[in-house]
Each structure stands twice: as C-alpha cells, then as structure tokens.
C-alpha cells in the first residue's frame, strides 16, 4: 500500500501511526512516549507523563483514546486493563 503522507513528519495532532500493548510496570518506562492511551477495560490509570509529573486518572472509561504523552504506566494504582499506547 502506498502512503501518500510518508514524507511528512507526524505532529501531535496527527492520527497515530503505530500502537503497542502496555503492561503496567512500577520499575520501567515503556519503550516509547505515547501520543495517546486507550484502555479496553476502564478503571484507574497511574501514569508518569513525559514531563515527569505523575498522576492517577480515576475511573477512566473504556474505549476512549486519552491524548496523553506518557512514559510510564505504573502497576500500583492502575486497575484499568487492556491498555494500548498510541504513537
């Protein structure tokens, strides 16, 4: 398939071009900084943003893409599941 936009760099408002399942981990950052997170099952989400700020998002809803630049999803405090990082 030809990608007519292959020569353009993606902006933060561009649609995601890749995705990876994320397993929450208290001791390690994910392999890439996300431009969004999706959870197939809702709950709480404990994340560290690329700025270093840590926040627990309470009661996120499943099936929604949250526009977050995340470098870590911690296991402690995360009850959401089937988490996918979009980049």
C-alpha positions as a Markdown table, in Angstrom:
| # | Residue | x | y | z |
|---|---|---|---|---|
| 1 | Unk | 0.0 | 0.0 | 0.0 |
| 2 | Unk | 1.3 | 3.5 | -0.8 |
| 3 | Unk | 1.4 | 6.0 | 2.0 |
| 4 | Unk | 0.8 | 9.5 | 0.4 |
| 5 | Unk | 2.0 | 11.1 | 3.6 |
| 6 | Unk | 5.2 | 9.2 | 4.3 |
| 7 | Unk | 7.4 | 12.2 | 3.6 |
| 8 | Unk | 5.6 | 14.3 | 6.3 |
| 9 | Unk | 6.6 | 14.2 | 9.9 |
| 10 | Unk | 3.8 | 13.4 | 12.3 |
| 11 | Unk | 2.6 | 16.2 | 14.5 |
| 12 | Unk | 1.0 | 15.7 | 17.9 |
| 13 | Unk | -2.5 | 16.3 | 16.4 |
| 14 | Unk | -1.8 | 13.7 | 13.7 |
| 15 | Unk | -3.5 | 10.4 | 13.9 |
| 16 | Unk | -1.5 | 7.6 | 15.5 |
| 17 | Unk | 0.6 | 5.5 | 13.1 |
| 18 | Unk | 1.7 | 2.8 | 15.5 |
| 19 | Unk | 0.4 | 1.1 | 18.6 |
| 20 | Unk | 1.7 | -1.3 | 21.3 |
| 21 | Unk | 0.1 | -3.1 | 24.2 |
| 22 | Unk | 1.3 | -1.8 | 27.5 |
| 23 | Unk | 1.8 | -3.9 | 30.6 |
| 24 | Unk | 1.8 | -1.6 | 33.7 |
| 25 | Unk | 5.2 | -1.7 | 35.5 |
| 26 | Unk | 6.3 | 0.2 | 38.6 |
| 27 | Unk | 10.0 | -0.1 | 37.7 |
| 28 | Unk | 10.4 | 0.6 | 34.0 |
| 29 | Unk | 9.3 | 3.2 | 31.4 |
| 30 | Unk | 7.6 | 2.0 | 28.3 |
| 31 | Unk | 9.6 | 1.7 | 25.1 |
| 32 | Unk | 8.3 | 4.9 | 23.6 |
| 33 | Unk | 6.5 | 8.1 | 24.6 |
| 34 | Unk | 2.8 | 7.9 | 23.7 |
| 35 | Unk | 0.6 | 10.5 | 22.0 |
| 36 | Unk | -2.4 | 8.7 | 23.4 |
| 37 | Unk | -3.6 | 5.9 | 25.6 |
| 38 | Unk | -6.6 | 3.5 | 25.1 |
| 39 | Unk | -8.0 | 1.1 | 27.7 |
| 40 | Unk | -10.3 | -1.7 | 26.7 |
| 41 | Unk | -11.4 | -2.0 | 30.3 |
| 42 | Unk | -12.0 | 1.1 | 32.4 |
| 43 | Unk | -10.7 | 1.8 | 35.9 |
| 44 | Unk | -7.9 | 3.9 | 37.4 |
| 45 | Unk | -4.7 | 4.7 | 35.5 |
| 46 | Unk | -1.5 | 5.6 | 37.3 |
| 47 | Unk | 0.8 | 7.3 | 34.7 |
| 48 | Unk | 4.0 | 9.3 | 34.5 |
| 49 | Unk | 3.9 | 12.0 | 31.8 |
| 50 | Unk | 6.9 | 12.8 | 29.7 |
| 51 | Unk | 7.3 | 15.9 | 31.9 |
| 52 | Unk | 7.9 | 13.7 | 34.9 |
| 53 | Unk | 4.6 | 14.5 | 36.5 |
| 54 | Unk | 2.8 | 11.5 | 38.0 |
| 55 | Unk | -1.0 | 11.4 | 38.1 |
| 56 | Unk | -3.7 | 8.9 | 38.8 |
| 57 | Unk | -6.6 | 9.3 | 36.5 |
| 58 | Unk | -9.6 | 8.0 | 38.4 |
| 59 | Unk | -12.4 | 5.9 | 36.7 |
| 60 | Unk | -11.3 | 6.3 | 33.0 |
| 61 | Unk | -13.9 | 5.0 | 30.6 |
| 62 | Unk | -13.2 | 2.1 | 28.3 |
| 63 | Unk | -13.0 | 2.6 | 24.5 |
| 64 | Unk | -11.8 | 6.2 | 24.7 |
| 65 | Unk | -8.5 | 7.5 | 23.4 |
| 66 | Unk | -7.0 | 9.8 | 26.0 |
| 67 | Unk | -4.5 | 12.3 | 24.5 |
| 68 | Unk | -1.6 | 11.8 | 26.9 |
| 69 | Unk | 2.1 | 11.9 | 26.4 |
| 70 | Unk | 3.1 | 9.1 | 28.8 |
| 71 | Unk | 6.5 | 7.5 | 29.5 |
| 72 | Unk | 5.3 | 5.0 | 32.3 |
| 73 | Unk | 2.2 | 3.2 | 33.3 |
| 74 | Unk | 2.6 | 2.1 | 36.9 |
| 75 | Unk | 1.1 | -1.2 | 38.1 |
| 76 | Unk | 0.5 | 0.2 | 41.6 |
| 77 | Unk | -2.7 | 2.2 | 41.4 |
| 78 | Unk | -3.7 | 1.0 | 37.9 |
| 79 | Unk | -6.9 | -1.0 | 37.7 |
| 80 | Unk | -7.7 | -0.3 | 34.0 |
| 81 | Unk | -6.8 | -3.1 | 31.7 |
| 82 | Unk | -6.1 | -3.9 | 28.0 |
| 83 | Unk | -4.1 | -0.7 | 27.8 |
| 84 | Unk | -2.7 | 0.3 | 24.4 |
| 85 | Unk | -0.2 | 3.1 | 23.8 |
| 86 | Unk | -0.6 | 5.0 | 20.5 |
| 87 | Unk | 2.3 | 6.8 | 18.8 |
